[in-house]
Amino acid sequence: MVQEIPDGTNISEISPSDAVGKKFEAIHSEWLRLMNLDIADSGISDMEVAEQMGALCDTFAETVINQTKIYADIFKAKIDEINVVRRRMNALGMCYIKEKRIDINVRNIALPPVCVRKTILHEICHLFIPNHNLDFHRKLEEMCHTMGLIRECGYVIPELGGISRYSVVLADENDWNNYENSSAIISSWISKA
């Protein structure tokens, strides 16, 4: 399906069924499998599970960077640096406007892929509009619509404040619990490193 973005450019719609979307789905599914794995019954050690989770985080980081580049090209956003960070970071993502840098939190791995994609778009939107005013939310909604991402419903992610109906939210409480549990695991890796 071809859509037109506001400046008149035609693009192929990037939906959750595209290659990157399928990769996000696979990563998310594998992360949840590892999170819910009964180590005693699985026959593999804690260390092996941790190694698999670490490798999955690396794959997630690569996928996020690729998706961010795709979105930046589509919306003609100038980004000099894209990072997926493992350091302690309360936000799901950060945009450093002067440096033209976007950081995405690795903890997003536990969120449904649509939330990850909206987080990326949210940070790219900051390159055009630095604050969270009405213009920002209109632009973000336009970007989400262009990419075929529907307005969400569910539980608001606390660090985003929930001040707007365009904030990234989770589909259900289980998603939030997966995020919190994943945050605890990733934080323990960071503190041991």
PyRosetta script that sets phi, psi and omega in degrees:
from pyrosetta import init, pose_from_sequence

init()
pose = pose_from_sequence("MVQEIPDGTNISEISPSDAVGKKFEAIHSEWLRLMNLDIADSGISDMEVAEQMGALCDTFAETVINQTKIYADIFKAKIDEINVVRRRMNALGMCYIKEKRIDINVRNIALPPVCVRKTILHEICHLFIPNHNLDFHRKLEEMCHTMGLIRECGYVIPELGGISRYSVVLADENDWNNYENSSAIISSWISKA")
pose.set_psi(1, 133.7)
pose.set_omega(1, 178.7)
pose.set_phi(2, -104.3)
pose.set_psi(2, 132.1)
pose.set_omega(2, 177.4)
pose.set_phi(3, -119.0)
pose.set_psi(3, 162.4)
pose.set_omega(3, 177.4)
pose.set_phi(4, -110.8)
pose.set_psi(4, 128.6)
pose.set_omega(4, 175.2)
pose.set_phi(5, -90.5)
pose.set_psi(5, 164.5)
pose.set_omega(5, -169.5)
pose.set_phi(6, -50.2)
pose.set_psi(6, -31.5)
pose.set_omega(6, -178.3)
pose.set_phi(7, -82.4)
pose.set_psi(7, 5.3)
pose.set_omega(7, 176.1)
pose.set_phi(8, 94.9)
pose.set_psi(8, -2.3)
pose.set_omega(8, -179.5)
pose.set_phi(9, -76.6)
pose.set_psi(9, 134.8)
pose.set_omega(9, 175.1)
pose.set_phi(10, -89.9)
pose.set_psi(10, 136.7)
pose.set_omega(10, 178.2)
pose.set_phi(11, -134.1)
pose.set_psi(11, 158.5)
pose.set_omega(11, 170.8)
pose.set_phi(12, -81.0)
pose.set_psi(12, 131.5)
pose.set_omega(12, -178.6)
pose.set_phi(13, -63.4)
pose.set_psi(13, 133.9)
pose.set_omega(13, 174.4)
pose.set_phi(14, -102.3)
pose.set_psi(14, 110.7)
pose.set_omega(14, -176.4)
pose.set_phi(15, -116.9)
pose.set_psi(15, 173.6)
pose.set_omega(15, 178.7)
pose.set_phi(16, -60.0)
pose.set_psi(16, -11.4)
pose.set_omega(16, 179.7)
pose.set_phi(17, -89.9)
pose.set_psi(17, -3.0)
pose.set_omega(17, 179.7)
pose.set_phi(18, -75.8)
pose.set_psi(18, 178.2)
pose.set_omega(18, -175.0)
pose.set_phi(19, -60.5)
pose.set_psi(19, -45.5)
pose.set_omega(19, -179.4)
pose.set_phi(20, -68.2)
pose.set_psi(20, -40.5)
pose.set_omega(20, 177.5)
pose.set_phi(21, -60.2)
pose.set_psi(21, -41.2)
pose.set_omega(21, 177.7)
pose.set_phi(22, -65.3)
pose.set_psi(22, -36.2)
pose.set_omega(22, 178.7)
pose.set_phi(23, -67.1)
pose.set_psi(23, -42.5)
pose.set_omega(23, 176.2)
pose.set_phi(24, -58.8)
pose.set_psi(24, -43.6)
pose.set_omega(24, 179.9)
pose.set_phi(25, -60.9)
pose.set_psi(25, -45.1)
pose.set_omega(25, -179.1)
pose.set_phi(26, -64.5)
pose.set_psi(26, -42.9)
pose.set_omega(26, 179.1)
pose.set_phi(27, -62.8)
pose.set_psi(27, -46.8)
pose.set_omega(27, -179.2)
pose.set_phi(28, -60.7)
pose.set_psi(28, -45.1)
pose.set_omega(28, -179.9)
pose.set_phi(29, -62.2)
pose.set_psi(29, -43.9)
pose.set_omega(29, -179.8)
pose.set_phi(30, -66.4)
pose.set_psi(30, -39.4)
pose.set_omega(30, 177.7)
pose.set_phi(31, -60.3)
pose.set_psi(31, -46.0)
pose.set_omega(31, 179.6)
pose.set_phi(32, -64.2)
pose.set_psi(32, -37.3)
pose.set_omega(32, 177.8)
pose.set_phi(33, -61.2)
pose.set_psi(33, -46.5)
pose.set_omega(33, -179.5)
pose.set_phi(34, -66.9)
pose.set_psi(34, -36.9)
pose.set_omega(34, 179.5)
pose.set_phi(35, -63.9)
pose.set_psi(35, -35.5)
pose.set_omega(35, -175.3)
pose.set_phi(36, -99.5)
pose.set_psi(36, 9.0)
pose.set_omega(36, -177.7)
pose.set_phi(37, -69.1)
pose.set_psi(37, 132.0)
pose.set_omega(37, 173.4)
pose.set_phi(38, -86.6)
pose.set_psi(38, 102.1)
pose.set_omega(38, -174.3)
pose.set_phi(39, -56.4)
pose.set_psi(39, -41.4)
pose.set_omega(39, -176.6)
pose.set_phi(40, -61.4)
pose.set_psi(40, -38.8)
pose.set_omega(40, -178.0)
pose.set_phi(41, -87.8)
pose.set_psi(41, -15.4)
pose.set_omega(41, -172.7)
pose.set_phi(42, -80.7)
pose.set_psi(42, -24.2)
pose.set_omega(42, -178.4)
pose.set_phi(43, 82.3)
pose.set_psi(43, 5.5)
pose.set_omega(43, 175.9)
pose.set_phi(44, -118.6)
pose.set_psi(44, 156.0)
pose.set_omega(44, -174.5)
pose.set_phi(45, -83.7)
pose.set_psi(45, 165.1)
pose.set_omega(45, 174.4)
pose.set_phi(46, -56.4)
pose.set_psi(46, -41.0)
pose.set_omega(46, -178.0)
pose.set_phi(47, -63.2)
pose.set_psi(47, -40.8)
pose.set_omega(47, 178.9)
pose.set_phi(48, -65.8)
pose.set_psi(48, -39.8)
pose.set_omega(48, 177.4)
pose.set_phi(49, -64.0)
pose.set_psi(49, -43.9)
pose.set_omega(49, 178.7)
pose.set_phi(50, -61.0)
pose.set_psi(50, -40.3)
pose.set_omega(50, 178.1)
pose.set_phi(51, -64.6)
pose.set_psi(51, -42.0)
pose.set_omega(51, 178.3)
pose.set_phi(52, -63.9)
pose.set_psi(52, -40.7)
pose.set_omega(52, 178.1)
pose.set_phi(53, -65.4)
pose.set_psi(53, -39.8)
pose.set_omega(53, 177.6)
pose.set_phi(54, -62.6)
pose.set_psi(54, -43.9)
pose.set_omega(54, 178.1)
pose.set_phi(55, -64.2)
pose.set_psi(55, -38.2)
pose.set_omega(55, 178.9)
pose.set_phi(56, -65.4)
pose.set_psi(56, -37.9)
pose.set_omega(56, 176.5)
pose.set_phi(57, -63.2)
pose.set_psi(57, -37.9)
pose.set_omega(57, 177.5)
pose.set_phi(58, -64.3)
pose.set_psi(58, -43.3)
pose.set_omega(58, 178.0)
pose.set_phi(59, -64.4)
pose.set_psi(59, -40.8)
pose.set_omega(59, 177.4)
pose.set_phi(60, -59.8)
pose.set_psi(60, -45.8)
pose.set_omega(60, -179.4)
pose.set_phi(61, -59.0)
pose.set_psi(61, -46.0)
pose.set_omega(61, 179.2)
pose.set_phi(62, -61.1)
pose.set_psi(62, -41.3)
pose.set_omega(62, -179.2)
pose.set_phi(63, -67.5)
pose.set_psi(63, -41.8)
pose.set_omega(63, 177.6)
pose.set_phi(64, -61.4)
pose.set_psi(64, -44.4)
pose.set_omega(64, -179.8)
pose.set_phi(65, -61.9)
pose.set_psi(65, -44.3)
pose.set_omega(65, 178.3)
pose.set_phi(66, -62.6)
pose.set_psi(66, -43.8)
pose.set_omega(66, -179.8)
pose.set_phi(67, -65.1)
pose.set_psi(67, -39.8)
pose.set_omega(67, 179.6)
pose.set_phi(68, -63.4)
pose.set_psi(68, -40.7)
pose.set_omega(68, 177.7)
pose.set_phi(69, -63.4)
pose.set_psi(69, -41.2)
pose.set_omega(69, 179.0)
pose.set_phi(70, -61.2)
pose.set_psi(70, -49.7)
pose.set_omega(70, 179.9)
pose.set_phi(71, -63.0)
pose.set_psi(71, -40.9)
pose.set_omega(71, 179.5)
pose.set_phi(72, -61.0)
pose.set_psi(72, -42.0)
pose.set_omega(72, 178.2)
pose.set_phi(73, -63.8)
pose.set_psi(73, -44.3)
pose.set_omega(73, -178.3)
pose.set_phi(74, -60.8)
pose.set_psi(74, -43.6)
pose.set_omega(74, -176.0)
pose.set_phi(75, -96.2)
pose.set_psi(75, 8.4)
pose.set_omega(75, 177.5)
pose.set_phi(76, 54.6)
pose.set_psi(76, 45.5)
pose.set_omega(76, 177.3)
pose.set_phi(77, -96.6)
pose.set_psi(77, 133.8)
pose.set_omega(77, -179.9)
pose.set_phi(78, -89.3)
pose.set_psi(78, 113.1)
pose.set_omega(78, 177.6)
pose.set_phi(79, -122.8)
pose.set_psi(79, 127.2)
pose.set_omega(79, 178.1)
pose.set_phi(80, -92.2)
pose.set_psi(80, -26.4)
pose.set_omega(80, -176.3)
pose.set_phi(81, -150.1)
pose.set_psi(81, 136.9)
pose.set_omega(81, 176.6)
pose.set_phi(82, -128.0)
pose.set_psi(82, 127.3)
pose.set_omega(82, 179.4)
pose.set_phi(83, -128.9)
pose.set_psi(83, 145.2)
pose.set_omega(83, 167.2)
pose.set_phi(84, -110.0)
pose.set_psi(84, 114.8)
pose.set_omega(84, -169.5)
pose.set_phi(85, -102.8)
pose.set_psi(85, 142.5)
pose.set_omega(85, 176.7)
pose.set_phi(86, -104.2)
pose.set_psi(86, -11.3)
pose.set_omega(86, 179.2)
pose.set_phi(87, -65.3)
pose.set_psi(87, 162.3)
pose.set_omega(87, -179.3)
pose.set_phi(88, -61.5)
pose.set_psi(88, 122.6)
pose.set_omega(88, -176.6)
pose.set_phi(89, -147.5)
pose.set_psi(89, 121.8)
pose.set_omega(89, -177.0)
pose.set_phi(90, -73.7)
pose.set_psi(90, -32.5)
pose.set_omega(90, -177.2)
pose.set_phi(91, -82.9)
pose.set_psi(91, 157.8)
pose.set_omega(91, 174.8)
pose.set_phi(92, -73.7)
pose.set_psi(92, -26.6)
pose.set_omega(92, 178.6)
pose.set_phi(93, -160.7)
pose.set_psi(93, 161.6)
pose.set_omega(93, 178.3)
pose.set_phi(94, -139.9)
pose.set_psi(94, 142.6)
pose.set_omega(94, 174.6)
pose.set_phi(95, -118.8)
pose.set_psi(95, 125.5)
pose.set_omega(95, 176.9)
pose.set_phi(96, -105.6)
pose.set_psi(96, 97.5)
pose.set_omega(96, -168.8)
pose.set_phi(97, -62.1)
pose.set_psi(97, -48.2)
pose.set_omega(97, -177.8)
pose.set_phi(98, -61.8)
pose.set_psi(98, -39.1)
pose.set_omega(98, -179.7)
pose.set_phi(99, -83.8)
pose.set_psi(99, -9.0)
pose.set_omega(99, -174.9)
pose.set_phi(100, 53.4)
pose.set_psi(100, 48.8)
pose.set_omega(100, -177.1)
pose.set_phi(101, -123.2)
pose.set_psi(101, 139.2)
pose.set_omega(101, 175.9)
pose.set_phi(102, -121.4)
pose.set_psi(102, 129.7)
pose.set_omega(102, 173.8)
pose.set_phi(103, -112.9)
pose.set_psi(103, 130.5)
pose.set_omega(103, 175.9)
pose.set_phi(104, -115.2)
pose.set_psi(104, 133.3)
pose.set_omega(104, -178.3)
pose.set_phi(105, -72.3)
pose.set_psi(105, 129.8)
pose.set_omega(105, -179.8)
pose.set_phi(106, -62.9)
pose.set_psi(106, -21.5)
pose.set_omega(106, 179.8)
pose.set_phi(107, -63.7)
pose.set_psi(107, -15.4)
pose.set_omega(107, 175.2)
pose.set_phi(108, -60.2)
pose.set_psi(108, -16.9)
pose.set_omega(108, -179.3)
pose.set_phi(109, -56.3)
pose.set_psi(109, -27.8)
pose.set_omega(109, -177.6)
pose.set_phi(110, -84.7)
pose.set_psi(110, -8.5)
pose.set_omega(110, -177.0)
pose.set_phi(111, -90.7)
pose.set_psi(111, 154.6)
pose.set_omega(111, 174.8)
pose.set_phi(112, -56.9)
pose.set_psi(112, 143.3)
pose.set_omega(112, -176.8)
pose.set_phi(113, -51.6)
pose.set_psi(113, -34.6)
pose.set_omega(113, 179.8)
pose.set_phi(114, -62.3)
pose.set_psi(114, -34.9)
pose.set_omega(114, 178.0)
pose.set_phi(115, -68.0)
pose.set_psi(115, -38.6)
pose.set_omega(115, 178.2)
pose.set_phi(116, -63.0)
pose.set_psi(116, -45.2)
pose.set_omega(116, -178.5)
pose.set_phi(117, -64.2)
pose.set_psi(117, -38.4)
pose.set_omega(117, 178.4)
pose.set_phi(118, -69.8)
pose.set_psi(118, -34.2)
pose.set_omega(118, 176.0)
pose.set_phi(119, -63.1)
pose.set_psi(119, -43.5)
pose.set_omega(119, 178.0)
pose.set_phi(120, -60.6)
pose.set_psi(120, -47.7)
pose.set_omega(120, 179.2)
pose.set_phi(121, -62.4)
pose.set_psi(121, -38.4)
pose.set_omega(121, 178.6)
pose.set_phi(122, -58.1)
pose.set_psi(122, -46.8)
pose.set_omega(122, -178.3)
pose.set_phi(123, -70.0)
pose.set_psi(123, -37.7)
pose.set_omega(123, 176.3)
pose.set_phi(124, -63.4)
pose.set_psi(124, -39.4)
pose.set_omega(124, 179.6)
pose.set_phi(125, -58.3)
pose.set_psi(125, -33.0)
pose.set_omega(125, 178.7)
pose.set_phi(126, -64.4)
pose.set_psi(126, -22.3)
pose.set_omega(126, 176.6)
pose.set_phi(127, -67.0)
pose.set_psi(127, -23.8)
pose.set_omega(127, 178.5)
pose.set_phi(128, -95.6)
pose.set_psi(128, -39.1)
pose.set_omega(128, -177.0)
pose.set_phi(129, -136.2)
pose.set_psi(129, 110.5)
pose.set_omega(129, -170.6)
pose.set_phi(130, -69.4)
pose.set_psi(130, -27.3)
pose.set_omega(130, -176.5)
pose.set_phi(131, -108.6)
pose.set_psi(131, -175.4)
pose.set_omega(131, -177.5)
pose.set_phi(132, -102.7)
pose.set_psi(132, 43.9)
pose.set_omega(132, 179.7)
pose.set_phi(133, -79.8)
pose.set_psi(133, -178.1)
pose.set_omega(133, -177.6)
pose.set_phi(134, -61.7)
pose.set_psi(134, -37.6)
pose.set_omega(134, 177.6)
pose.set_phi(135, -60.6)
pose.set_psi(135, -40.6)
pose.set_omega(135, 178.0)
pose.set_phi(136, -59.5)
pose.set_psi(136, -49.1)
pose.set_omega(136, -176.3)
pose.set_phi(137, -67.7)
pose.set_psi(137, -32.6)
pose.set_omega(137, 174.6)
pose.set_phi(138, -66.1)
pose.set_psi(138, -44.3)
pose.set_omega(138, 179.4)
pose.set_phi(139, -63.6)
pose.set_psi(139, -43.5)
pose.set_omega(139, 179.8)
pose.set_phi(140, -63.4)
pose.set_psi(140, -42.5)
pose.set_omega(140, 178.3)
pose.set_phi(141, -62.8)
pose.set_psi(141, -41.1)
pose.set_omega(141, 178.1)
pose.set_phi(142, -61.0)
pose.set_psi(142, -44.3)
pose.set_omega(142, 179.8)
pose.set_phi(143, -64.4)
pose.set_psi(143, -44.7)
pose.set_omega(143, 179.1)
pose.set_phi(144, -62.1)
pose.set_psi(144, -43.4)
pose.set_omega(144, 178.8)
pose.set_phi(145, -61.8)
pose.set_psi(145, -44.1)
pose.set_omega(145, 179.2)
pose.set_phi(146, -57.8)
pose.set_psi(146, -38.3)
pose.set_omega(146, -177.6)
pose.set_phi(147, -87.3)
pose.set_psi(147, 3.8)
pose.set_omega(147, 176.8)
pose.set_phi(148, 77.7)
pose.set_psi(148, 19.8)
pose.set_omega(148, 178.5)
pose.set_phi(149, -95.6)
pose.set_psi(149, 122.3)
pose.set_omega(149, -176.4)
pose.set_phi(150, -79.1)
pose.set_psi(150, 159.3)
pose.set_omega(150, 173.9)
pose.set_phi(151, -63.9)
pose.set_psi(151, 140.1)
pose.set_omega(151, -170.5)
pose.set_phi(152, -95.3)
pose.set_psi(152, 171.4)
pose.set_omega(152, 173.9)
pose.set_phi(153, -147.8)
pose.set_psi(153, 156.4)
pose.set_omega(153, 178.6)
pose.set_phi(154, 132.7)
pose.set_psi(154, -148.4)
pose.set_omega(154, -177.6)
pose.set_phi(155, -87.7)
pose.set_psi(155, 131.7)
pose.set_omega(155, -179.8)
pose.set_phi(156, -77.1)
pose.set_psi(156, 137.3)
pose.set_omega(156, 175.3)
pose.set_phi(157, -70.5)
pose.set_psi(157, 120.7)
pose.set_omega(157, -171.4)
pose.set_phi(158, -53.5)
pose.set_psi(158, -42.2)
pose.set_omega(158, -175.0)
pose.set_phi(159, -69.3)
pose.set_psi(159, -12.6)
pose.set_omega(159, 176.0)
pose.set_phi(160, -87.9)
pose.set_psi(160, -5.8)
pose.set_omega(160, 172.6)
pose.set_phi(161, 82.2)
pose.set_psi(161, -23.7)
pose.set_omega(161, 178.7)
pose.set_phi(162, 61.8)
pose.set_psi(162, 28.0)
pose.set_omega(162, -176.7)
pose.set_phi(163, -80.9)
pose.set_psi(163, -8.2)
pose.set_omega(163, -174.7)
pose.set_phi(164, -138.9)
pose.set_psi(164, 151.7)
pose.set_omega(164, 176.2)
pose.set_phi(165, -72.9)
pose.set_psi(165, -5.7)
pose.set_omega(165, -179.9)
pose.set_phi(166, -100.6)
pose.set_psi(166, 4.7)
pose.set_omega(166, 177.6)
pose.set_phi(167, -67.1)
pose.set_psi(167, 153.8)
pose.set_omega(167, 175.1)
pose.set_phi(168, -70.3)
pose.set_psi(168, 130.6)
pose.set_omega(168, 177.2)
pose.set_phi(169, -131.8)
pose.set_psi(169, 163.2)
pose.set_omega(169, -179.5)
pose.set_phi(170, -93.9)
pose.set_psi(170, 154.0)
pose.set_omega(170, -178.1)
pose.set_phi(171, -70.4)
pose.set_psi(171, -36.4)
pose.set_omega(171, 178.8)
pose.set_phi(172, -157.1)
pose.set_psi(172, 175.1)
pose.set_omega(172, -175.3)
pose.set_phi(173, -63.9)
pose.set_psi(173, -32.0)
pose.set_omega(173, 177.7)
pose.set_phi(174, -59.4)
pose.set_psi(174, -37.9)
pose.set_omega(174, 178.5)
pose.set_phi(175, -62.4)
pose.set_psi(175, -41.5)
pose.set_omega(175, 179.1)
pose.set_phi(176, -65.5)
pose.set_psi(176, -41.7)
pose.set_omega(176, 178.1)
pose.set_phi(177, -62.0)
pose.set_psi(177, -40.5)
pose.set_omega(177, 176.4)
pose.set_phi(178, -61.3)
pose.set_psi(178, -39.9)
pose.set_omega(178, 179.0)
pose.set_phi(179, -64.1)
pose.set_psi(179, -46.9)
pose.set_omega(179, -179.6)
pose.set_phi(180, -63.5)
pose.set_psi(180, -44.9)
pose.set_omega(180, 179.5)
pose.set_phi(181, -63.6)
pose.set_psi(181, -40.9)
pose.set_omega(181, 178.5)
pose.set_phi(182, -65.8)
pose.set_psi(182, -39.4)
pose.set_omega(182, 178.2)
pose.set_phi(183, -59.5)
pose.set_psi(183, -41.3)
pose.set_omega(183, 180.0)
pose.set_phi(184, -64.7)
pose.set_psi(184, -42.0)
pose.set_omega(184, 179.7)
pose.set_phi(185, -65.3)
pose.set_psi(185, -48.2)
pose.set_omega(185, -178.1)
pose.set_phi(186, -65.2)
pose.set_psi(186, -38.4)
pose.set_omega(186, 177.7)
pose.set_phi(187, -62.8)
pose.set_psi(187, -37.5)
pose.set_omega(187, 179.4)
pose.set_phi(188, -68.2)
pose.set_psi(188, -35.2)
pose.set_omega(188, 175.7)
pose.set_phi(189, -62.5)
pose.set_psi(189, -44.4)
pose.set_omega(189, -176.7)
pose.set_phi(190, -63.7)
pose.set_psi(190, -43.6)
pose.set_omega(190, -177.7)
pose.set_phi(191, -68.1)
pose.set_psi(191, -27.2)
pose.set_omega(191, 178.4)
pose.set_phi(192, -82.4)
pose.set_psi(192, -19.2)
pose.set_omega(192, -176.3)
pose.set_phi(193, -76.2)
pose.dump_pdb("model.pdb")
